[in-house]
Amino acid sequence: MLSVKEQYLNSIPNLISNLKLRNKMEVPKIVKVSINMGLGKLTDAGKDSKLIGEASFELTQIAGQKAVVTKAKKSEAGFKLREGAPIGARVTLRGKRMYEFLSKLLNLALPRVRDFRGISKKSFDKNGNYNLGIEDILVFPEVDPTTSTKNKGMNITIVTTAKNDEEGVVLLSALGFPFKK
């Protein structure tokens, strides 16, 4: 089975012809993958620091890179949130770790999602970047279900150099992303 990077390198000639590009430097590519785990609702406004630590550890295990704890930028009385309170964790992947994570996502995690029928093409922004939400991180093999106390989800943002959504769809399809028909 080819890795995501090998698939990308092999698909460059097809991308040039499908997108009607002049040379291989114009071919869109993935720049970075940002993974965010917001726990605002689960932590009851940051009172449960154990849950924040657990989420940070699990995100580190999944990404293969140390996660950073995110803090609230300002106080919000409606959410019982104070400025500086920990509310989640995030990690940004580039290079080799990014391709390893995408391979793990496509080959291990997404096939383990219950009733999976593909990912939506509507989750692109207007610049060719893709957002994917995962409701339960237990689909990743690194997360131990016996030690995880609450169901946690995550948001995965794939940042590309595509100029528009159509180029983004062609790029991610060439990499093996299972879009709905």
Secondary structure as UniProt FT lines:
FT   HELIX           4..18
FT   TURN            19..20
FT   HELIX           24..26
FT   STRAND          30..38
FT   TURN            40..47
FT   HELIX           49..63
FT   STRAND          68..71
FT   HELIX           77..79
FT   TURN            83..84
FT   STRAND          86..93
FT   HELIX           95..104
FT   HELIX           105..109
FT   HELIX           110..112
FT   TURN            114..115
FT   HELIX           121..123
FT   TURN            126..127
FT   STRAND          130..134
FT   HELIX           137..139
FT   TURN            141..142
FT   TURN            145..147
FT   STRAND          154..160
FT   HELIX           165..174
FT   TURN            175..176
//
